[in-house]
């Protein structure tokens, strides 16, 4: 994880506001006007006192009352407008950020996400992005409003005497800037630790829920619960430290506000005794400072909470800025499938050598079998044909063109890939199948399912193709999920089918049905069939044996 500075994170997050700059400027204008109305309600009260005690030194009582009514009414409308703009910006940006994060994950997948903690990713996509609402709704425009508001109040107070204006300026700087920076330094990296531990806890909980049957079977429920409680307590301790610093921040801010209010009173009285100012310069500047700390106190309160927000922003930016291992290809001439080949391919995951000098020819309209024991590199070879990774040595090509130079969209249209584990979404069977072809007619879906020998099973279900499959397809058996994966491949209707252990979860009868269908439907199709079963290899016209990453 990149440990960016708070300023760097803030700058990058502000850059995302560019599409909504108009709304942000409107929020600042409305907020500034609203805070000035609120502050001058108290100031107008002081002018009312002057109108009684010293007529002629300020506005008349009628003018004061009229302005009080106007400012009080305007304050409500201006505050509502400011909050509406801020929250529209915040939630609109959260939607845009989620969209960009999903696009980034799509670019990074699968190479950068292989083996990555899925619970931590869920935490980033949900709670971390949600925390950015504090920054966009309660930080950017309030900071701008506070700056402009303080400048306006310093000018107003300074119009009575420059020393009073300087006193106000110093008080605003210390309350709104110095104290938040001090608290931020004291908080340290606790915000990042809080977000990281929160993601770790989410991942642990997700694994625990998915593994409940195994935990019960092996009587590990109590041990797992103990680990969960330990992680929860560690997270609670970090959060307690954050809350403690937040409390100190509040105490320091309120103490400073009180001291500066008293300072303004004593400075104005001292000037009054020296006859440098009149009584109005004692009353009005003091009341003005009393009523003007609202915007800067709001900023001071962010001193501790922003650590948590910036930590969340840092984790989101890590995903948005991470470079994919494989870049998508566009703008190349369209490619049509006429056969494939892997030539002298070597590939490693880190330091672990998987394939070494492997060569495989895939003639058009044939069934090519790749056999071998588990861990011999068969699945990796198929993924290289899909260009999930780029080869480190040698070349993988379709139609005589390296896959790294084929448009990614063309590559996906040419290939259907059935993995060992078929992922099913929490939706109906019909919608799960339509992932392969969004505009598929019901007749096409049924034809694909018949080829995969799963149509008859679906028709026995109470709602047929509209039957929900449950989360991760847990209402179906492994063989049923595998046949739905095959149906997807048939529905995609690509000229090259890459099948990774397509019959591993099937009994002999269903395996024979699937193999017969593959053999009968091979017209116009090229099939690469990976399996460790000798029976599955019976329909292949060319068979390669892969052992320990080498062709035997």
C-alpha positions as CSV (number, residue, x, y, z in Angstrom):
1,X,0.0,0.0,0.0
2,X,1.3,3.5,-0.9
3,X,1.6,5.7,2.2
4,X,0.7,9.1,0.6
5,X,0.8,12.2,2.7
6,X,-2.5,13.7,3.8
7,X,-1.9,16.7,1.5
8,X,-1.3,14.4,-1.4
9,X,-4.5,12.4,-0.7
10,X,-6.5,15.6,-0.3
11,X,-5.2,17.0,-3.6
12,X,-6.0,13.9,-5.5
13,X,-9.5,13.6,-4.0
14,X,-10.2,17.3,-4.8
15,X,-9.2,16.6,-8.4
16,X,-12.2,14.2,-8.7
17,X,-14.6,17.2,-8.0
18,X,-13.8,18.7,-11.4
19,X,-17.0,17.5,-13.1
20,X,-19.1,19.2,-10.4
21,X,-17.2,22.4,-10.1
22,X,-20.3,24.6,-10.7
23,X,-22.2,22.9,-7.8
24,X,-19.1,23.3,-5.5
25,X,-18.9,27.1,-6.3
26,X,-22.6,27.5,-5.6
27,X,-22.2,25.6,-2.3
28,X,-19.4,28.0,-1.3
29,X,-21.3,31.1,-2.2
30,X,-24.5,29.9,-0.3
31,X,-22.5,28.7,2.7
32,X,-20.5,32.0,3.0
33,X,-23.7,34.1,2.8
34,X,-25.4,31.8,5.3
35,X,-22.6,32.0,7.9
36,X,-22.4,35.8,7.5
37,X,-26.1,36.0,8.2
38,X,-25.7,33.8,11.3
39,X,-22.8,35.8,12.6
40,X,-24.4,39.2,12.1
41,X,-27.5,38.2,14.0
42,X,-25.4,38.6,17.1
43,X,-23.7,41.7,15.8
44,X,-27.1,43.3,15.0
45,X,-28.1,42.6,18.6
46,X,-25.1,44.7,19.6
47,X,-26.1,47.4,17.3
48,X,-29.6,47.3,18.9
49,X,-28.0,47.9,22.3
50,X,-26.0,50.8,20.8
51,X,-29.3,52.2,19.4
52,X,-30.7,52.3,22.9
53,X,-27.6,53.4,24.9
54,X,-25.9,55.6,22.3
55,X,-28.3,56.7,19.5
56,X,-26.6,57.9,16.4
57,X,-23.5,55.7,16.7
58,X,-24.9,52.9,14.5
59,X,-28.0,51.9,12.6
60,X,-31.5,52.9,13.9
61,X,-33.6,50.4,15.8
62,X,-36.0,50.0,12.9
63,X,-33.1,49.2,10.6
64,X,-31.7,46.7,13.1
65,X,-35.0,44.9,13.5
66,X,-35.6,44.8,9.7
67,X,-32.1,43.3,9.1
68,X,-32.6,40.8,12.0
69,X,-35.8,39.5,10.4
70,X,-34.1,39.4,6.9
71,X,-30.9,37.6,8.0
72,X,-32.8,35.1,10.2
73,X,-35.1,34.1,7.3
74,X,-32.2,34.1,4.8
75,X,-30.0,31.9,7.1
76,X,-32.4,29.0,6.8
77,X,-32.7,29.0,3.1
78,X,-29.0,29.6,2.5
79,X,-28.1,26.7,4.9
80,X,-30.5,24.4,3.1
81,X,-29.1,25.3,-0.3
82,X,-25.5,24.8,0.9
83,X,-26.2,21.4,2.4
84,X,-28.2,20.3,-0.7
85,X,-25.3,21.2,-3.0
86,X,-22.7,19.6,-0.8
87,X,-24.6,16.3,-0.4
88,X,-25.5,16.2,-4.1
89,X,-21.8,16.6,-4.9
90,X,-20.8,14.0,-2.3
91,X,-23.2,11.2,-3.3
92,X,-22.8,11.9,-7.0
93,X,-19.1,11.6,-6.6
94,X,-19.4,8.5,-4.5
95,X,-21.3,6.9,-7.4
96,X,-18.7,8.1,-9.9
97,X,-15.8,6.8,-7.6
98,X,-17.5,3.4,-7.3
99,X,-17.9,3.2,-11.0
100,X,-14.2,4.1,-11.5
101,X,-13.1,1.6,-8.8
102,X,-15.1,-1.2,-10.6
103,X,-13.5,-0.2,-13.9
104,X,-10.1,-0.3,-12.3
105,X,-10.8,-3.7,-10.8
106,X,-11.8,-4.9,-14.2
107,X,-8.5,-3.7,-15.7
108,X,-6.5,-5.3,-12.9
109,X,-8.3,-8.6,-13.1
110,X,-7.3,-11.4,-13.0
111,X,-3.5,-11.0,-12.7
112,X,-3.5,-8.3,-9.9
113,X,-6.5,-9.7,-8.1
114,X,-5.3,-13.4,-8.1
115,X,-5.1,-14.4,-4.4
116,X,-6.0,-10.9,-3.2
117,X,-8.1,-10.6,0.0
118,X,-11.7,-10.3,-1.3
119,X,-13.0,-9.2,2.1
120,X,-10.6,-6.3,2.1
121,X,-11.7,-5.3,-1.4
122,X,-15.3,-5.4,-0.3
123,X,-14.3,-3.1,2.6
124,X,-12.7,-0.6,0.1
125,X,-15.7,-0.6,-2.3
126,X,-18.3,-0.2,0.5
127,X,-17.2,1.4,3.8
128,X,-14.0,3.2,2.6
129,X,-15.8,4.9,-0.3
130,X,-18.7,5.7,2.0
131,X,-16.2,7.5,4.3
132,X,-15.3,9.9,1.5
133,X,-18.7,11.5,1.9
134,X,-17.3,13.3,5.0
135,X,-14.6,14.8,2.8
136,X,-16.8,15.9,-0.1
137,X,-19.9,17.0,1.9
138,X,-18.2,18.5,5.0
139,X,-14.6,19.4,4.1
140,X,-14.0,21.0,0.7
141,X,-16.6,23.7,0.7
142,X,-16.6,24.3,4.5
143,X,-12.8,24.9,4.2
144,X,-13.3,27.4,1.4
145,X,-16.2,29.0,3.3
146,X,-14.2,29.2,6.5
147,X,-11.3,31.0,4.7
148,X,-13.5,33.6,3.0
149,X,-15.6,34.0,6.1
150,X,-12.6,34.6,8.3
151,X,-11.2,37.2,5.9
152,X,-14.5,39.0,5.8
153,X,-14.8,39.1,9.6
154,X,-11.2,40.2,10.0
155,X,-11.8,43.1,7.7
156,X,-15.1,44.0,9.5
157,X,-13.5,43.8,13.0
158,X,-10.3,45.5,11.7
159,X,-12.4,48.4,10.5
160,X,-12.7,49.5,14.2
161,X,-9.0,49.1,14.9
162,X,-6.2,47.2,13.2
163,X,-5.1,45.5,16.4
164,X,-8.6,44.1,16.8
165,X,-8.5,42.7,13.3
166,X,-5.1,41.2,14.0
167,X,-6.4,39.5,17.1
168,X,-9.2,38.0,15.2
169,X,-6.9,36.8,12.5
170,X,-4.5,35.1,15.0
171,X,-7.5,33.4,16.7
172,X,-8.9,32.0,13.4
173,X,-5.4,30.7,12.4
174,X,-4.8,28.9,15.7
175,X,-8.4,27.4,16.0
176,X,-8.9,26.5,12.4
177,X,-5.4,25.6,11.3
178,X,-2.8,25.1,14.1
179,X,-5.0,22.9,16.4
180,X,-6.1,20.5,13.6
181,X,-2.5,20.1,12.4
182,X,-1.3,19.4,15.9
183,X,-4.1,16.8,16.5
184,X,-3.4,15.3,13.1
185,X,0.2,14.8,14.0
186,X,-0.7,13.3,17.3
187,X,-3.1,10.9,15.6
188,X,-0.3,9.5,13.4
189,X,-1.2,6.5,11.3
190,X,-4.0,5.3,13.4
191,X,-6.5,6.2,10.7
192,X,-4.7,3.9,8.2
193,X,-4.4,1.2,10.8
194,X,-8.2,1.5,11.6
195,X,-9.1,1.1,7.9
196,X,-6.6,-1.8,7.3
197,X,-7.8,-3.7,10.4
198,X,-11.4,-3.0,9.4
199,X,-10.8,-4.6,6.0
200,X,-9.0,-7.5,7.6
201,X,-12.0,-8.1,9.9
202,X,-14.4,-8.0,7.0
203,X,-12.3,-10.6,5.2
204,X,-12.1,-12.8,8.3
205,X,-15.8,-12.6,8.7
206,X,-16.5,-13.4,5.1
207,X,-14.2,-16.5,5.2
208,X,-15.9,-17.6,8.5
209,X,-19.4,-17.4,7.0
210,X,-18.4,-19.3,3.9
211,X,-16.6,-21.9,6.0
212,X,-19.3,-22.5,8.7
213,X,-20.0,-26.1,7.6
214,X,-16.3,-27.0,7.9
215,X,-15.9,-25.2,11.2
216,X,-18.8,-27.1,12.6
217,X,-17.6,-30.4,11.1
218,X,-14.2,-30.1,12.7
219,X,-15.4,-28.5,15.9
220,X,-13.4,-25.3,15.3
221,X,-16.2,-22.9,15.9
222,X,-15.0,-21.8,19.4
223,X,-11.4,-21.3,18.1
224,X,-12.6,-19.2,15.2
225,X,-14.9,-17.2,17.4
226,X,-11.9,-16.5,19.7
227,X,-9.9,-15.2,16.7
228,X,-12.9,-13.0,15.7
229,X,-13.2,-11.5,19.2
230,X,-9.4,-10.8,19.2
231,X,-9.5,-9.0,15.9
232,X,-12.6,-7.1,17.1
233,X,-10.9,-6.0,20.3
234,X,-7.8,-4.9,18.4
235,X,-10.0,-2.8,16.1
236,X,-11.9,-1.4,19.1
237,X,-8.6,-0.3,20.7
238,X,-7.5,1.6,17.6
239,X,-10.9,3.2,17.4
240,X,-10.8,4.1,21.1
241,X,-7.5,5.9,20.5
242,X,-9.0,7.8,17.6
243,X,-12.0,8.8,19.8
244,X,-9.6,9.9,22.6
245,X,-7.7,12.2,20.2
246,X,-11.0,13.5,18.9
247,X,-12.0,14.4,22.4
248,X,-8.7,16.2,23.0
249,X,-9.2,18.1,19.8
250,X,-12.6,19.3,21.0
251,X,-11.3,20.3,24.4
252,X,-8.3,22.2,22.9
253,X,-10.6,23.9,20.4
254,X,-13.2,25.0,23.0
255,X,-10.5,26.2,25.4
256,X,-8.8,28.2,22.6
257,X,-12.2,29.8,21.6
258,X,-12.9,30.9,25.2
259,X,-9.4,32.3,25.6
260,X,-9.5,34.3,22.3
261,X,-13.0,35.6,23.2
262,X,-11.6,36.9,26.4
263,X,-8.5,38.2,24.6
264,X,-10.6,40.3,22.2
265,X,-12.6,41.7,25.2
266,X,-9.4,42.7,27.1
267,X,-7.7,44.2,24.0
268,X,-10.8,46.3,23.1
269,X,-11.1,47.5,26.7
270,X,-7.4,48.4,26.7
271,X,-7.8,50.4,23.5
272,X,-11.0,52.0,25.0
273,X,-9.1,53.1,28.1
274,X,-6.4,54.6,25.9
275,X,-9.2,56.4,24.1
276,X,-8.1,54.8,20.8
277,X,-11.6,53.5,20.1
278,X,-15.1,54.2,21.3
279,X,-17.5,52.0,23.3
280,X,-19.0,50.6,20.0
281,X,-15.5,49.2,19.2
282,X,-15.6,47.3,22.5
283,X,-19.1,45.8,22.1
284,X,-19.3,45.1,18.3
285,X,-15.9,43.4,17.7
286,X,-16.2,41.3,20.8
287,X,-19.7,40.1,19.8
288,X,-18.5,39.6,16.2
289,X,-15.7,37.3,17.4
290,X,-18.0,35.5,19.8
291,X,-20.4,34.6,16.9
292,X,-17.8,33.9,14.2
293,X,-16.1,30.7,15.3
294,X,-18.7,28.3,13.8
295,X,-16.9,27.7,10.4
296,X,-13.4,27.3,12.0
297,X,-14.7,25.1,14.8
298,X,-16.2,22.8,12.1
299,X,-12.7,22.6,10.5
300,X,-11.0,22.0,13.8
301,X,-13.4,19.1,14.5
302,X,-12.1,17.5,11.3
303,X,-8.6,17.3,12.6
304,X,-9.0,13.8,13.9
305,X,-11.8,12.4,11.7
306,X,-10.0,13.4,8.5
307,X,-7.2,10.9,9.4
308,X,-9.7,8.1,9.0
309,X,-11.1,9.7,5.8
310,X,-7.7,10.2,4.3
311,X,-6.7,6.6,5.2
312,X,-9.9,5.4,3.3
313,X,-9.0,7.7,0.4
314,X,-5.5,6.3,0.3
315,X,-6.9,2.8,0.0
316,X,-9.3,3.8,-2.8
317,X,-6.5,5.7,-4.7
318,X,-4.3,2.6,-4.4
319,X,-6.8,0.7,-6.6
320,X,-7.5,3.6,-9.0
321,X,-3.8,4.2,-9.6
322,X,-2.5,0.6,-9.7
323,X,-1.2,-0.4,-13.1
324,X,-2.5,-3.6,-14.6
325,X,-0.2,-6.4,-15.5
326,X,-1.9,-6.7,-18.9
327,X,-3.2,-3.7,-20.7
328,X,-6.3,-3.9,-22.9
329,X,-5.6,-3.6,-26.7
330,X,-7.7,-1.4,-28.9
331,X,-7.4,0.1,-32.4
332,X,-5.9,-3.0,-34.1
333,X,-7.3,-4.6,-37.3
334,X,-10.1,-7.1,-36.6
335,X,-8.9,-10.7,-36.2
336,X,-10.8,-13.8,-37.1
337,X,-10.0,-17.2,-35.7
338,X,-8.1,-19.6,-38.0
339,X,-6.2,-21.6,-35.4
340,X,-3.9,-21.1,-32.5
341,X,-0.4,-21.9,-31.3
342,X,1.8,-21.7,-28.3
343,X,5.4,-21.6,-29.3
344,X,8.3,-22.2,-26.8
345,X,6.3,-20.7,-24.0
346,X,7.8,-20.2,-20.5
347,X,5.9,-18.7,-17.7
348,X,6.4,-18.1,-13.9
349,X,4.3,-16.9,-11.1
350,X,7.0,-14.8,-9.3
351,X,9.9,-17.2,-8.7
352,X,7.8,-20.3,-9.3
353,X,8.4,-21.8,-12.7
354,X,5.1,-23.1,-14.2
355,X,5.7,-23.7,-17.9
356,X,9.0,-24.3,-19.5
357,X,9.5,-24.2,-23.3
358,X,6.0,-25.5,-24.1
359,X,4.7,-25.7,-27.7
360,X,1.2,-26.6,-28.6
361,X,-0.6,-26.4,-32.0
362,X,-4.4,-25.9,-32.2
363,X,-5.6,-26.5,-35.7
364,X,-8.9,-25.0,-36.7
365,X,-12.0,-27.3,-36.4
366,X,-10.3,-29.9,-34.2
367,X,-10.5,-31.1,-30.6
368,X,-7.1,-30.8,-28.9
369,X,-6.6,-32.5,-25.6
370,X,-4.1,-31.5,-22.9
371,X,-3.7,-34.1,-20.2
372,X,-1.5,-34.2,-17.1
373,X,-1.6,-34.3,-13.3
374,X,-2.8,-31.4,-11.1
375,X,-0.3,-28.6,-10.9
376,X,1.4,-29.4,-14.2
377,X,0.5,-26.0,-15.7
378,X,-2.6,-27.0,-17.9
379,X,-4.9,-24.3,-16.5
380,X,-2.1,-21.7,-16.8
381,X,-1.7,-22.5,-20.5
382,X,-5.4,-21.8,-21.1
383,X,-5.1,-18.5,-19.2
384,X,-2.2,-17.5,-21.4
385,X,-4.4,-18.1,-24.5
386,X,-7.0,-15.8,-22.8
387,X,-4.2,-13.3,-22.1
388,X,-4.9,-13.1,-18.5
389,X,-1.1,-12.8,-18.2
390,X,1.5,-12.1,-20.9
391,X,4.1,-14.8,-21.5
392,X,7.6,-14.2,-20.3
393,X,9.3,-16.2,-23.1
394,X,8.0,-17.5,-26.4
395,X,4.7,-16.6,-28.0
396,X,1.0,-17.4,-27.8
397,X,-0.8,-16.6,-31.0
398,X,-4.3,-16.9,-32.6
399,X,-4.7,-16.7,-36.4
400,X,-0.9,-16.2,-36.6
401,X,-1.1,-13.0,-34.5
402,X,0.3,-12.7,-31.0
403,X,-2.6,-12.4,-28.5
404,X,-0.9,-9.3,-27.1
405,X,-1.6,-7.6,-30.5
406,X,-5.2,-8.6,-30.9
407,X,-8.0,-6.3,-29.8
408,X,-9.1,-7.4,-26.4
409,X,-12.8,-7.4,-27.5
410,X,-11.9,-9.5,-30.5
411,X,-10.0,-11.9,-28.3
412,X,-13.0,-12.3,-25.9
413,X,-15.4,-12.8,-28.9
414,X,-13.1,-15.6,-30.3
415,X,-12.9,-17.5,-27.1
416,X,-15.2,-19.2,-24.6
417,X,-13.4,-20.2,-21.3
418,X,-14.9,-22.7,-18.9
419,X,-13.0,-22.7,-15.6
420,X,-12.9,-25.5,-13.0
421,X,-15.0,-23.4,-10.7
422,X,-18.1,-21.9,-12.3
423,X,-19.1,-18.6,-10.6
424,X,-22.8,-18.0,-10.4
425,X,-24.3,-14.7,-9.3
426,X,-27.2,-14.4,-6.8
427,X,-29.8,-14.3,-9.6
428,X,-31.9,-16.6,-11.8
429,X,-30.5,-19.3,-14.0
430,X,-31.7,-17.4,-17.0
431,X,-29.8,-14.2,-16.1
432,X,-26.7,-16.2,-15.1
433,X,-26.6,-17.7,-18.5
434,X,-27.2,-14.4,-20.3
435,X,-23.8,-13.2,-19.0
436,X,-22.5,-15.0,-22.1
437,X,-24.8,-13.2,-24.4
438,X,-26.9,-10.4,-23.0
439,X,-29.4,-10.3,-25.9
440,X,-29.9,-14.1,-26.1
441,X,-33.4,-15.3,-26.9
442,X,-35.0,-17.9,-24.7
443,X,-34.7,-20.4,-27.5
444,X,-30.9,-19.8,-27.7
445,X,-30.6,-20.3,-24.0
446,X,-32.5,-23.6,-24.0
447,X,-30.5,-24.9,-27.0
448,X,-27.2,-24.1,-25.1
449,X,-28.5,-25.9,-22.0
450,X,-29.5,-29.0,-24.1
451,X,-26.0,-29.2,-25.5
452,X,-24.7,-29.0,-21.9
453,X,-27.1,-31.7,-20.7
454,X,-28.7,-29.4,-18.1
455,X,-32.0,-28.5,-19.8
456,X,-34.0,-31.4,-18.4
457,X,-32.7,-30.7,-14.9
458,X,-33.7,-27.0,-15.1
459,X,-37.2,-28.0,-16.2
460,X,-37.7,-30.1,-13.1
461,X,-37.2,-26.9,-10.9
462,X,-40.4,-25.2,-9.7
463,X,-39.6,-21.9,-11.6
464,X,-37.6,-23.4,-14.4
465,X,-35.1,-21.0,-15.9
466,X,-36.3,-18.3,-13.5
467,X,-35.2,-20.3,-10.5
468,X,-32.7,-18.3,-8.2
469,X,-29.4,-20.1,-7.8
470,X,-28.6,-18.6,-4.4
471,X,-25.4,-16.9,-3.3
472,X,-22.5,-18.3,-5.3
473,X,-24.9,-20.9,-6.7
474,X,-25.1,-22.8,-3.3
475,X,-28.5,-24.2,-4.1
476,X,-26.9,-26.3,-6.9
477,X,-24.5,-29.2,-6.8
478,X,-21.0,-28.9,-8.2
479,X,-21.9,-30.9,-11.3
480,X,-25.0,-28.7,-11.9
481,X,-22.9,-25.5,-11.7
482,X,-20.3,-27.0,-14.0
483,X,-22.9,-27.8,-16.6
484,X,-24.3,-24.3,-16.4
485,X,-20.7,-23.1,-17.1
486,X,-20.7,-25.3,-20.2
487,X,-24.1,-23.9,-21.3
488,X,-22.6,-20.4,-21.0
489,X,-19.8,-21.4,-23.3
490,X,-22.2,-22.9,-25.8
491,X,-24.3,-19.8,-25.7
492,X,-21.3,-17.5,-26.3
493,X,-20.9,-19.4,-29.5
494,X,-17.2,-18.5,-29.9
495,X,-15.1,-20.4,-32.5
496,X,-12.5,-21.4,-29.9
497,X,-13.6,-23.2,-26.7
498,X,-11.2,-23.5,-23.8
499,X,-12.5,-26.1,-21.4
500,X,-10.6,-26.6,-18.1
501,X,-11.6,-29.9,-16.5
502,X,-15.2,-29.6,-17.8
503,X,-16.3,-33.0,-16.5
504,X,-14.4,-33.2,-13.2
505,X,-17.6,-32.8,-11.2
506,X,-19.7,-35.1,-13.4
507,X,-20.5,-38.8,-13.1
508,X,-19.7,-41.1,-15.9
509,X,-23.2,-40.9,-17.5
510,X,-23.2,-37.1,-17.6
511,X,-19.6,-37.0,-18.8
512,X,-20.5,-39.3,-21.7
513,X,-23.5,-37.0,-22.6
514,X,-21.3,-33.9,-22.5
515,X,-18.5,-35.5,-24.5
516,X,-21.0,-36.7,-27.1
517,X,-22.5,-33.2,-27.4
518,X,-19.0,-31.7,-27.8
519,X,-18.2,-34.2,-30.5
520,X,-21.4,-33.7,-32.4
521,X,-21.4,-29.9,-32.1
522,X,-17.8,-29.4,-33.1
523,X,-18.7,-28.2,-36.6
524,X,-17.2,-24.7,-36.8
525,X,-15.7,-25.0,-33.4
526,X,-12.1,-25.6,-32.2
527,X,-12.0,-27.1,-28.7
528,X,-9.1,-27.3,-26.3
529,X,-9.9,-29.8,-23.7
530,X,-7.9,-29.9,-20.4
531,X,-8.4,-32.9,-18.2
532,X,-6.6,-35.5,-16.1
533,X,-9.2,-38.1,-17.0
534,X,-8.3,-40.5,-19.7
535,X,-12.0,-41.0,-20.6
536,X,-12.4,-37.3,-21.3
537,X,-9.4,-37.4,-23.8
538,X,-11.2,-40.0,-25.9
539,X,-12.8,-37.4,-28.2
540,X,-9.6,-35.5,-28.8
541,X,-7.9,-35.8,-32.2
542,X,-4.6,-34.4,-30.9
543,X,-3.4,-35.0,-27.3
544,X,-0.5,-33.3,-25.5
545,X,0.8,-34.6,-22.2
546,X,2.0,-31.9,-19.9
547,X,4.1,-32.9,-16.9
548,X,5.9,-30.5,-14.5
549,X,5.5,-27.7,-17.0
550,X,6.9,-29.5,-20.0
551,X,5.4,-31.3,-22.9
552,X,6.2,-35.0,-22.8
